[in-house]
Amino acid sequence: MGRHAESKLEQKKLIVVVGATGNQGGSVARRFIQDPRYAVRGLTRNPESPAAKELAALGVEVVQAELDDVKSLEAAFAGANVIFSVTNYWEPFFRPDCRAKAAELGVTCRKYAYDVEYRQGKNIADAAATVAGGLDANGFLASTLSNSRKCTGGKIDDLYHFDAKADVFPDYVNAAHPELAAKMSCIHTGFFTTSHRILPESYFHRLADGTFEMRFPCSPTKPIPNLDVNADTGNFTYAVSQMPAGKAYMAAEYLTWPEFAAAWQRVTGASIAYKEISFDEMVAAMPDRDLGVEVGLMFLYSSEPGYDGQMELLKAEDLRKAGIDCPMHTVEQSLAKMDWAGVLSK
């Protein structure tokens, strides 16, 4: 065997991870860098950030790229065998300059954030399509959510942080880039087990008697998917990468909200009960009305028809049945890792 052939055999596969310094992308980058068969290129707006430097220290090639700049994405995707895609609705939603721009345009910050996320998702897809020929058979792994507009028959048509993802992954990719679509797997993510950090009063409202109440406009009998995003997104995505393309997945454990509350009670020893409230009550309880509307709609949708839109999604147990290792934390294991002193002492 000649030297050229030997070097070809030794050559690592390249996975390019969008949003490598974020929750999902960071988890994916950290999992793939553990496999010596892969080289990992992580994309970020700021390669000098502490999170970027931490990844670089692990051996990740950190590259600057802008999701609003297709050319920068095309350059960053060059040579990729696998691409992990993720988009972020909440970053433009909360940014003061984006809210000012939304007001200038006469749209809500909710719709403005949809437009940003949709545009950036489309840019990722367009750039990925330029290297589709070099991707593995299952080489485009896209983080997404169910399409609330379609899954409710139009009853909910403004759950923007769901549909901004689903309108691109898979809809736009299927319509505009069939070669890329043929190599795509869609990975749905459940509620993050850290979501209480955004909605502390909804998750853990302290009552006068010192007990806690969890309060959402969602049926107490509806199973809800939850994911330890930092620990398990990488494990799940790594497992999905070993499957054939063209399938859709849910990375999560399903529990009802009372079951979630019971798990938290076992972890903390504090007493908590679940209370179903109305959409209007949730909106009124939020310090930011637009946030209240967006998440209130999410809980209504999670109740009927369900967070997954009643789609047929493969789960961790399906991956295991296929002979693929897919370690995942239970909700209780995830909660047990967290420091609850601030919540319990409030």
C-alpha positions as CSV (number, residue, x, y, z in Angstrom):
1,M,0.0,0.0,0.0
2,G,1.4,3.4,-1.0
3,R,1.8,6.4,1.2
4,H,-1.1,8.2,-0.5
5,A,-3.4,5.3,0.2
6,E,-2.3,5.2,3.8
7,S,-2.9,8.9,4.3
8,K,-6.3,8.6,2.8
9,L,-7.2,5.8,5.3
10,E,-5.8,8.0,8.1
11,Q,-7.8,11.0,7.1
12,K,-10.5,12.0,9.6
13,K,-14.0,12.8,8.7
14,L,-14.9,16.4,9.3
15,I,-18.0,17.4,11.1
16,V,-18.9,21.2,11.0
17,V,-21.0,22.3,14.0
18,V,-23.1,25.5,13.7
19,G,-23.4,27.3,17.0
20,A,-20.5,25.5,18.6
21,T,-20.4,27.8,21.7
22,G,-24.1,27.4,22.4
23,N,-26.0,24.7,24.3
24,Q,-26.8,22.3,21.5
25,G,-23.8,22.9,19.3
26,G,-21.4,22.8,22.2
27,S,-22.7,19.4,23.3
28,V,-22.4,18.1,19.7
29,A,-18.8,19.4,19.3
30,R,-17.8,17.9,22.7
31,R,-19.2,14.5,21.8
32,F,-17.7,14.1,18.3
33,I,-14.2,15.3,19.4
34,Q,-14.1,12.2,21.7
35,D,-14.2,10.0,18.5
36,P,-10.7,10.0,17.0
37,R,-12.2,9.3,13.6
38,Y,-13.6,12.8,13.5
39,A,-12.1,16.3,13.2
40,V,-14.5,18.9,14.5
41,R,-14.8,22.4,13.2
42,G,-16.9,24.7,15.4
43,L,-18.6,27.8,14.0
44,T,-19.0,30.9,16.2
45,R,-19.4,34.7,15.7
46,N,-16.6,35.3,18.2
47,P,-13.6,32.9,18.2
48,E,-12.1,34.9,21.1
49,S,-14.9,34.2,23.5
50,P,-14.1,32.0,26.6
51,A,-16.4,29.3,25.3
52,A,-14.7,29.3,21.9
53,K,-11.2,29.1,23.6
54,E,-12.5,26.2,25.8
55,L,-13.5,24.3,22.6
56,A,-10.2,25.1,20.9
57,A,-8.3,23.6,24.0
58,L,-10.2,20.4,23.4
59,G,-9.0,20.2,19.9
60,V,-11.9,21.8,18.0
61,E,-11.0,24.0,15.1
62,V,-12.8,27.2,15.9
63,V,-13.9,29.2,12.8
64,Q,-15.6,32.6,12.6
65,A,-18.8,32.6,10.6
66,E,-22.0,34.7,10.5
67,L,-25.4,33.1,10.0
68,D,-26.4,36.2,8.1
69,D,-23.5,35.8,5.7
70,V,-24.0,32.9,3.3
71,K,-20.5,33.2,1.9
72,S,-18.9,32.9,5.3
73,L,-21.0,29.7,5.9
74,E,-20.0,28.3,2.5
75,A,-16.3,28.8,3.4
76,A,-16.8,27.2,6.8
77,F,-18.6,24.2,5.4
78,A,-15.9,23.5,2.8
79,G,-14.7,19.9,3.1
80,A,-17.5,18.8,5.5
81,N,-18.6,15.2,5.7
82,V,-21.2,16.0,8.3
83,I,-22.9,19.3,9.3
84,F,-24.9,19.9,12.5
85,S,-27.3,22.8,12.1
86,V,-29.0,24.7,14.9
87,T,-30.7,28.1,14.9
88,N,-31.6,30.5,17.7
89,Y,-35.0,32.2,18.0
90,W,-34.4,33.6,21.5
91,E,-31.3,35.6,20.8
92,P,-33.0,38.2,18.5
93,F,-36.2,37.9,20.6
94,F,-34.4,39.4,23.7
95,R,-31.9,41.7,22.0
96,P,-32.8,45.4,22.6
97,D,-31.6,46.4,19.1
98,C,-33.8,43.7,17.5
99,R,-36.8,44.9,19.5
100,A,-36.1,48.4,18.4
101,K,-36.0,47.2,14.8
102,A,-39.2,45.3,15.2
103,A,-40.9,48.5,16.5
104,E,-39.5,50.4,13.6
105,L,-41.0,47.8,11.2
106,G,-44.3,47.7,13.0
107,V,-44.1,44.0,13.9
108,T,-43.9,42.3,17.2
109,C,-40.6,41.1,18.5
110,R,-42.0,37.6,18.2
111,K,-42.5,37.9,14.5
112,Y,-39.2,39.7,14.0
113,A,-37.4,36.9,15.7
114,Y,-39.2,34.4,13.5
115,D,-38.0,36.3,10.4
116,V,-34.4,36.3,11.7
117,E,-34.4,32.6,12.6
118,Y,-36.0,31.6,9.3
119,R,-33.5,33.7,7.3
120,Q,-30.6,32.3,9.1
121,G,-31.9,28.7,8.8
122,K,-32.3,29.3,5.1
123,N,-28.8,30.6,4.8
124,I,-27.4,27.5,6.6
125,A,-29.4,25.3,4.1
126,D,-28.3,27.2,1.1
127,A,-24.6,27.1,2.2
128,A,-24.8,23.4,3.1
129,A,-26.3,22.6,-0.3
130,T,-23.1,23.8,-2.0
131,V,-21.2,21.0,-0.3
132,A,-24.0,18.4,-0.4
133,G,-22.1,16.2,-2.8
134,G,-19.3,15.7,-0.2
135,L,-21.5,14.9,2.7
136,D,-22.0,11.4,4.1
137,A,-25.2,9.6,3.2
138,N,-26.6,10.9,6.5
139,G,-24.5,14.0,6.7
140,F,-26.9,16.9,7.4
141,L,-28.2,16.7,11.0
142,A,-30.7,19.5,11.6
143,S,-32.0,20.5,15.0
144,T,-35.7,21.5,14.6
145,L,-39.2,21.3,16.1
146,S,-42.7,20.3,14.9
147,N,-44.7,22.6,12.7
148,S,-47.5,24.0,14.9
149,R,-49.3,25.6,12.1
150,K,-49.6,22.3,10.1
151,C,-50.1,20.1,13.2
152,T,-53.0,22.2,14.4
153,G,-54.6,22.7,11.0
154,G,-54.0,26.4,11.4
155,K,-55.5,26.8,14.8
156,I,-52.2,28.0,16.1
157,D,-50.4,30.0,13.4
158,D,-48.0,32.1,15.4
159,L,-46.0,29.8,17.6
160,Y,-43.0,31.4,16.0
161,H,-40.1,29.6,17.6
162,F,-41.4,26.3,16.5
163,D,-42.4,27.2,12.9
164,A,-39.3,29.2,12.2
165,K,-37.4,25.9,12.5
166,A,-39.9,23.6,10.8
167,D,-40.5,25.9,7.9
168,V,-36.8,25.4,7.0
169,F,-36.0,22.0,8.4
170,P,-37.4,20.1,6.6
171,D,-39.8,22.2,4.4
172,Y,-37.4,24.6,2.7
173,V,-34.7,22.0,2.4
174,N,-37.1,19.5,0.8
175,A,-38.4,22.1,-1.7
176,A,-35.1,23.9,-2.6
177,H,-32.3,21.4,-2.1
178,P,-33.3,17.8,-2.9
179,E,-29.7,16.5,-2.9
180,L,-29.2,17.9,0.6
181,A,-32.7,16.7,1.7
182,A,-31.8,13.2,0.8
183,K,-28.9,13.3,3.3
184,M,-30.9,15.0,6.1
185,S,-32.0,13.8,9.5
186,C,-34.3,16.1,11.6
187,I,-33.6,16.0,15.4
188,H,-36.4,17.5,17.5
189,T,-35.4,18.7,21.0
190,G,-37.8,18.6,24.0
191,F,-38.1,21.2,26.7
192,F,-34.7,21.8,28.2
193,T,-34.4,20.7,31.8
194,T,-32.8,24.1,32.4
195,S,-35.9,26.0,31.0
196,H,-36.8,27.1,34.6
197,R,-34.0,29.7,34.3
198,I,-36.1,31.6,31.8
199,L,-39.4,30.9,33.5
200,P,-38.6,30.6,37.3
201,E,-42.0,31.7,38.6
202,S,-43.8,29.3,36.2
203,Y,-41.7,26.3,37.2
204,F,-41.1,27.0,40.9
205,H,-43.6,29.6,42.4
206,R,-43.2,29.8,46.1
207,L,-46.5,29.9,48.1
208,A,-47.0,31.6,51.4
209,D,-46.8,28.3,53.3
210,G,-43.3,27.7,51.9
211,T,-44.4,25.0,49.4
212,F,-44.0,25.4,45.6
213,E,-46.3,25.4,42.7
214,M,-45.6,24.6,39.0
215,R,-48.1,26.5,36.8
216,F,-48.6,26.1,33.1
217,P,-51.5,26.2,30.6
218,C,-51.0,22.5,29.9
219,S,-52.9,19.4,30.7
220,P,-51.6,17.5,33.8
221,T,-52.0,14.2,31.9
222,K,-50.1,15.1,28.7
223,P,-46.6,13.5,28.5
224,I,-44.1,16.3,27.7
225,P,-40.6,15.7,26.3
226,N,-37.6,17.0,28.3
227,L,-33.9,17.1,27.4
228,D,-30.7,17.7,29.3
229,V,-29.5,19.9,26.4
230,N,-25.9,20.2,27.4
231,A,-25.3,16.6,28.5
232,D,-27.3,14.7,25.9
233,T,-27.7,16.6,22.6
234,G,-24.3,15.4,21.6
235,N,-24.9,11.8,22.6
236,F,-28.2,11.8,20.7
237,T,-26.8,13.4,17.6
238,Y,-23.8,11.1,17.6
239,A,-26.2,8.2,17.7
240,V,-28.4,9.6,14.9
241,S,-25.3,10.1,12.7
242,Q,-25.0,6.3,12.6
243,M,-28.6,5.8,11.2
244,P,-29.8,6.0,7.6
245,A,-30.9,9.5,6.4
246,G,-34.4,10.7,6.0
247,K,-35.8,10.0,9.5
248,A,-37.0,12.3,12.3
249,Y,-36.2,12.0,16.0
250,M,-37.1,13.3,19.4
251,A,-34.3,13.7,21.8
252,A,-36.1,13.6,25.2
253,E,-37.7,11.7,28.0
254,Y,-41.5,12.1,28.2
255,L,-43.1,12.9,31.6
256,T,-46.3,14.7,32.6
257,W,-45.7,18.0,34.4
258,P,-46.9,16.4,37.7
259,E,-44.3,13.6,37.2
260,F,-41.7,16.3,36.5
261,A,-42.7,18.1,39.7
262,A,-42.5,14.8,41.6
263,A,-38.9,14.2,40.3
264,W,-37.9,17.7,41.4
265,Q,-39.5,17.0,44.9
266,R,-37.5,13.8,45.2
267,V,-34.3,15.7,44.3
268,T,-34.8,18.7,46.5
269,G,-37.0,17.4,49.3
270,A,-39.2,20.5,48.8
271,S,-43.0,20.1,48.5
272,I,-44.4,21.0,45.1
273,A,-47.7,20.6,43.2
274,Y,-48.7,21.1,39.6
275,K,-51.5,23.5,38.8
276,E,-53.0,24.0,35.3
277,I,-53.7,27.6,34.6
278,S,-55.2,29.5,31.6
279,F,-53.2,31.0,28.8
280,D,-54.3,34.5,29.9
281,E,-53.1,33.8,33.4
282,M,-49.7,32.8,32.2
283,V,-49.4,35.9,30.0
284,A,-50.4,38.1,32.9
285,A,-47.8,36.5,35.2
286,M,-44.9,37.2,32.8
287,P,-42.9,40.4,33.2
288,D,-42.6,40.5,29.4
289,R,-45.9,40.2,27.6
290,D,-44.4,38.9,24.3
291,L,-42.5,36.2,26.2
292,G,-45.8,35.3,27.9
293,V,-47.6,35.0,24.6
294,E,-44.9,32.9,22.9
295,V,-44.4,30.5,25.7
296,G,-48.1,30.4,26.6
297,L,-48.8,29.2,23.1
298,M,-46.1,26.6,23.4
299,F,-47.8,25.2,26.5
300,L,-51.2,25.2,24.8
301,Y,-49.7,23.4,21.8
302,S,-47.9,21.0,24.1
303,S,-51.3,20.1,25.6
304,E,-53.2,19.7,22.3
305,P,-52.1,18.1,20.0
306,G,-48.8,17.8,21.8
307,Y,-45.3,19.3,21.8
308,D,-44.3,16.8,19.0
309,G,-47.4,17.6,17.0
310,Q,-48.2,13.9,17.2
311,M,-45.5,13.2,14.6
312,E,-44.0,9.8,14.4
313,L,-40.6,10.5,15.8
314,L,-37.9,7.9,16.7
315,K,-36.5,8.1,20.2
316,A,-33.5,6.9,22.1
317,E,-35.0,3.5,22.7
318,D,-35.4,3.1,18.9
319,L,-31.8,3.9,18.4
320,R,-30.8,1.3,21.0
321,K,-33.1,-1.3,19.3
322,A,-31.1,-0.6,16.1
323,G,-27.9,-1.6,18.0
324,I,-26.7,2.0,18.5
325,D,-25.5,3.2,21.9
326,C,-27.4,6.3,23.0
327,P,-26.8,7.3,26.7
328,M,-29.3,9.8,27.9
329,H,-30.0,11.3,31.4
330,T,-33.5,10.9,32.9
331,V,-35.2,14.1,34.0
332,E,-34.5,13.2,37.6
333,Q,-30.8,12.6,36.9
334,S,-30.6,15.9,35.1
335,L,-32.3,17.8,37.9
336,A,-30.1,16.1,40.5
337,K,-27.0,17.7,38.9
338,M,-28.2,21.2,39.4
339,D,-27.8,23.6,42.4
340,W,-31.2,24.4,43.7
341,A,-30.1,26.6,46.7
342,G,-31.2,29.8,45.0
343,V,-34.7,28.5,44.3
344,L,-35.2,26.9,47.7
345,S,-34.0,30.0,49.6
346,K,-36.1,32.6,47.7
